[in-house]
Amino acid sequence: MDKFHEHLANYQAQIKEDVEKRLAFIREQIDGPGLNGVVVGISGGIDSAVTAALCVRALGRERVIGVWMPAYSQPVHEADAKQLAEAIGLNLVTVDVGPAFDALVPAIQSVLPLDDKTKGNTKARLRMTVLYAVANQKGCLVADTCNRSEVYVGYMTKGGDGLADFNPVESLTKHEMRILAKELGIPDSIITKAPSADLWEGQTDEQEMGFTYEDLDRLLITGETRPEALERIEYLHRISEHKRNLMPGI
């Protein structure tokens, strides 16, 4: 067994202890300051599914609000969001951000044209606006859903899914998230689906990044990966440093 798979096997062996650690962390963030609960953006993907499942286990169904926020989203993601809610007992509500997106993008494009990536990031920022409105009204915190792999290469939207109040999964690679998802009873359709931010039709994480999650996770876990992937990974890590640091000032 190589170092990569040995690490994953060790994580599997310690999974119950890891779950308890993360549940305690969530309770500390919410119960410590006396807040009402947590708001989680639900995408139909594995990261938000794991985050929501941890929050429900830590706080109970009545203190966790999952928000599905379609914006011309693919039907498979909506189906998986609903299946997740049934599987983990999540209180799931829907806020369609499509009309806001339709109103905002033409206004911006009256000044300059926007490419698909910028439009996708605009969707992500509209979704975070919704989450903070709900959290503000309900006296809750917004839980971040970005994993270690995404954070390392900056694969999140600044002001969008890269913005939240606390993160119960930030130390986990994508492969570890899959192991944890099985432990938490996440539906297989979510675990095995190709990761996608659902920002435009046909978009997938790996296609956009230019390497696989195995390439990235091998580097994070063992310090080694395919040479052709390494250059791209380190380039993205370098140019996304601003997403991981507090805003500089003088």
C-alpha positions in Angstrom: 0.0 0.0 0.0 1.4 3.4 -1.0 1.6 6.4 1.4 -1.5 8.0 -0.1 -3.8 4.9 0.4 -2.2 4.2 3.8 -3.2 7.6 5.0 -6.7 7.2 3.8 -6.9 3.8 5.5 -5.7 5.3 8.7 -8.3 8.1 8.5 -11.0 5.5 8.0 -9.8 3.7 11.1 -10.1 6.9 13.1 -13.3 8.2 11.6 -15.5 8.0 14.6 -13.1 10.0 16.7 -12.8 12.6 13.9 -16.6 12.9 13.7 -16.8 13.6 17.5 -14.1 16.2 17.2 -15.9 18.1 14.5 -19.3 17.9 16.3 -17.6 19.4 19.4 -16.1 22.2 17.2 -19.5 23.1 15.8 -21.2 23.2 19.2 -18.4 25.4 20.4 -18.9 27.9 17.6 -22.7 28.1 18.1 -23.3 27.4 21.8 -20.3 29.2 23.0 -21.6 32.7 22.1 -25.2 31.6 22.6 -26.3 31.7 18.9 -29.5 30.0 17.6 -28.0 27.7 15.0 -26.4 27.3 11.5 -27.2 28.1 7.9 -25.7 25.9 5.2 -25.8 26.5 1.5 -26.8 23.2 -0.1 -25.4 22.6 -3.6 -26.3 18.9 -4.2 -22.6 18.2 -3.8 -20.6 16.2 -1.3 -19.0 19.1 0.6 -22.2 20.9 1.5 -23.8 17.5 2.3 -21.0 16.5 4.8 -21.1 20.0 6.4 -24.9 19.9 6.8 -24.8 16.4 8.1 -22.2 17.3 10.8 -24.3 20.4 11.8 -27.5 18.4 12.1 -25.7 15.8 14.3 -24.1 18.4 16.4 -27.1 20.7 17.0 -30.2 18.9 16.0 -32.5 19.3 13.0 -34.4 22.3 14.4 -31.2 24.4 14.6 -29.9 23.9 11.1 -31.3 25.5 8.0 -30.2 24.2 4.6 -30.8 26.6 1.7 -30.9 25.3 -1.9 -30.3 28.3 -4.2 -30.9 27.4 -7.9 -29.8 29.7 -10.7 -30.5 27.7 -13.8 -29.1 24.7 -12.0 -28.9 21.2 -13.4 -31.9 19.0 -12.3 -29.5 16.3 -10.9 -28.2 18.7 -8.2 -31.7 19.7 -7.1 -32.7 16.0 -6.9 -29.6 15.3 -4.8 -30.2 18.2 -2.5 -33.7 16.9 -1.8 -32.4 13.3 -1.3 -29.8 14.6 1.1 -32.5 16.4 3.2 -34.5 13.2 3.5 -31.4 11.1 4.4 -30.1 13.3 7.2 -33.3 15.0 8.4 -32.3 18.5 7.1 -34.7 21.4 7.2 -34.3 22.4 3.5 -35.7 25.6 2.0 -35.4 27.0 -1.5 -34.5 30.5 -2.6 -34.3 30.9 -6.4 -31.5 33.4 -7.2 -32.1 33.2 -10.9 -34.3 36.3 -11.1 -31.7 38.4 -9.2 -29.0 37.0 -11.5 -31.0 37.9 -14.5 -31.5 41.5 -13.3 -27.9 42.0 -12.1 -25.9 40.6 -15.0 -27.4 42.8 -17.8 -26.8 45.9 -15.5 -23.1 45.0 -15.2 -22.9 44.1 -18.9 -24.1 47.6 -19.8 -20.6 48.6 -18.6 -18.5 45.7 -19.8 -19.1 42.1 -21.0 -18.8 39.2 -18.6 -17.4 35.8 -19.4 -18.8 32.5 -18.1 -16.4 32.4 -15.1 -17.3 35.9 -13.9 -21.0 35.2 -14.3 -20.5 32.0 -12.3 -18.7 33.8 -9.6 -21.6 36.3 -9.5 -24.0 33.5 -8.9 -21.8 32.3 -6.0 -21.8 35.8 -4.4 -25.6 36.1 -4.8 -26.0 32.8 -3.0 -23.8 34.0 -0.1 -26.0 37.1 0.1 -29.0 34.9 0.6 -27.2 32.8 3.3 -26.2 35.9 5.3 -29.7 37.3 5.0 -31.2 34.1 6.5 -28.5 33.9 9.2 -28.9 37.6 10.1 -32.7 37.2 10.5 -32.5 33.9 12.5 -29.5 34.7 14.7 -27.3 32.0 13.2 -23.8 31.6 11.7 -23.1 30.6 8.1 -21.0 27.4 7.9 -18.4 27.2 5.2 -18.2 24.1 3.1 -14.8 24.4 1.4 -12.5 21.4 1.9 -8.7 21.5 2.2 -8.1 20.6 -1.4 -10.2 23.5 -2.7 -8.7 25.9 -0.2 -5.1 25.0 -1.2 -5.7 26.0 -4.9 -8.2 28.8 -4.2 -11.0 26.8 -5.8 -13.7 29.0 -4.2 -15.2 32.3 -4.9 -14.0 35.3 -2.9 -17.1 36.8 -1.4 -19.0 33.7 -2.3 -18.5 30.1 -1.0 -15.1 31.4 0.3 -16.9 33.6 2.8 -18.5 32.3 6.0 -18.2 32.4 9.8 -16.6 29.0 10.5 -15.6 25.8 8.7 -16.0 22.3 10.1 -14.3 20.5 7.2 -11.4 22.8 6.2 -8.7 20.2 7.2 -10.2 17.4 5.0 -9.1 16.6 1.5 -11.7 15.6 -1.1 -10.8 11.9 -0.6 -11.2 12.2 3.1 -14.6 14.0 2.6 -15.8 10.9 0.6 -14.8 8.6 3.5 -16.6 10.9 6.0 -19.6 11.2 3.7 -20.1 7.4 3.9 -19.8 7.4 7.7 -22.5 10.1 7.9 -25.0 8.3 5.6 -24.7 10.7 2.6 -26.5 9.2 -0.4 -24.2 7.4 -2.9 -25.4 9.5 -5.8 -23.8 12.5 -4.1 -20.6 10.7 -3.2 -19.9 9.3 -6.6 -21.1 12.3 -8.7 -18.4 14.3 -10.5 -17.7 17.4 -8.3 -19.2 20.5 -9.8 -19.8 24.1 -8.5 -22.9 24.2 -10.9 -21.9 27.7 -12.1 -22.5 26.9 -15.8 -23.8 24.0 -17.8 -21.4 21.1 -18.0 -18.9 22.6 -15.6 -16.9 20.2 -13.4 -14.2 21.0 -10.8 -11.5 18.8 -12.4 -12.0 20.1 -15.9 -11.8 23.7 -14.7 -8.8 23.1 -12.5 -6.8 21.2 -15.1 -5.9 18.2 -12.9 -7.7 15.5 -10.8 -8.5 15.6 -7.1 -6.3 12.5 -6.8 -3.4 14.6 -8.2 -4.1 17.3 -5.7 -4.8 15.1 -2.7 -1.7 13.1 -3.3 0.4 16.2 -3.1 -1.3 17.4 0.1 -1.1 14.0 1.8 2.3 12.7 0.6 4.1 15.8 -0.8 4.3 14.1 -4.2 2.2 14.0 -7.4 2.5 13.8 -11.2 5.1 16.4 -12.4 2.7 17.7 -15.0 0.0 18.3 -12.4 2.4 19.8 -9.8 3.2 22.9 -11.9 -0.5 23.7 -12.3 -1.3 23.1 -8.7 1.4 25.3 -7.4 0.5 28.0 -9.8 -3.1 28.1 -8.6 -1.9 28.0 -5.0 0.4 31.0 -5.6 -2.1 33.2 -7.4 -4.9 32.4 -4.9 -3.0 33.4 -1.8 -5.2 36.5 -1.4 -8.2 34.2 -0.8 -6.6 32.6 2.2 -5.3 35.7 4.0 -6.9 38.6 5.7 -7.2 41.7 3.6 -3.9 43.7 3.7 -3.9 47.3 4.7 -1.7 50.1 5.5 
